[in-house]
């Protein structure tokens, strides 16, 4: 099973290569991830960058964690 983010308003989803736990962690701590992204020269892990971009693109929308087989 694969987990990802879905924007309920736009009906768009992404499925970064990571676990549901890590996706929940990112969503719950988005302000921390944004701050780390500003101050890192090595960049974030790919799943974090994808998740951060998706959440930023859908700011103000209802973004949920979903699963697919």
C-alpha positions as a printed NumPy array, in Angstrom:
array([[  0.   ,   0.   ,   0.   ],
       [  1.232,   3.475,  -0.86 ],
       [  0.284,   6.684,   0.944],
       [  0.181,  10.241,  -0.291],
       [ -1.445,  13.647,  -0.052],
       [ -4.711,  14.582,  -1.71 ],
       [ -6.221,  18.042,  -2.043],
       [ -9.944,  17.608,  -1.48 ],
       [-10.659,  20.946,  -3.156],
       [ -8.725,  20.27 ,  -6.385],
       [ -9.028,  16.456,  -6.448],
       [ -5.261,  16.186,  -7.094],
       [ -2.982,  13.707,  -5.312],
       [  0.722,  12.869,  -5.068],
       [  2.356,   9.766,  -3.678],
       [  5.929,  10.492,  -2.558],
       [  8.081,   7.463,  -1.803],
       [  7.792,   7.373,   1.98 ],
       [  5.62 ,   6.077,   4.788],
       [  2.284,   7.307,   6.085],
       [  3.999,   8.17 ,   9.378],
       [  6.496,  10.453,   7.647],
       [  3.75 ,  12.13 ,   5.587],
       [  1.789,  12.826,   8.773],
       [  4.951,  14.129,  10.439],
       [  5.593,  16.538,   7.548],
       [  2.007,  17.803,   7.468],
       [  1.933,  18.3  ,  11.255],
       [  5.271,  20.129,  11.276],
       [  5.113,  22.038,   7.998],
       [  6.361,  25.232,   9.66 ],
       [  9.508,  23.424,  10.859],
       [ 10.16 ,  21.904,   7.424],
       [  9.781,  25.314,   5.749],
       [ 12.314,  26.8  ,   8.153],
       [ 14.793,  23.947,   7.661],
       [ 14.421,  24.257,   3.871],
       [ 15.459,  27.919,   4.11 ],
       [ 18.661,  27.13 ,   5.987],
       [ 19.954,  23.93 ,   4.42 ],
       [ 22.497,  23.851,   1.662],
       [ 22.087,  20.123,   0.979],
       [ 18.353,  20.334,   0.348],
       [ 15.617,  18.191,   1.804],
       [ 14.968,  14.536,   1.091],
       [ 13.017,  14.171,  -2.147],
       [  9.809,  13.077,  -0.401],
       [  9.977,  16.143,   1.851],
       [ 10.514,  18.494,  -1.088],
       [  7.615,  16.931,  -3.019],
       [  5.326,  17.085,   0.01 ],
       [  6.301,  20.65 ,   0.868],
       [  5.711,  21.801,  -2.717],
       [  2.31 ,  20.077,  -2.824],
       [  1.178,  21.539,   0.5  ],
       [  2.411,  25.009,  -0.51 ],
       [  0.62 ,  24.758,  -3.889],
       [ -2.621,  23.883,  -2.091],
       [ -2.329,  26.358,   0.792],
       [ -5.731,  27.098,   2.282],
       [ -7.199,  23.894,   0.845],
       [ -8.1  ,  20.713,   2.657],
       [ -5.108,  18.399,   2.204],
       [ -5.503,  14.883,   3.552],
       [ -3.395,  11.728,   3.644],
       [ -4.766,   8.964,   1.411],
       [ -3.832,   5.376,   0.55 ],
       [ -3.832,   3.391,  -2.682],
       [ -2.999,  -0.201,  -3.497]])
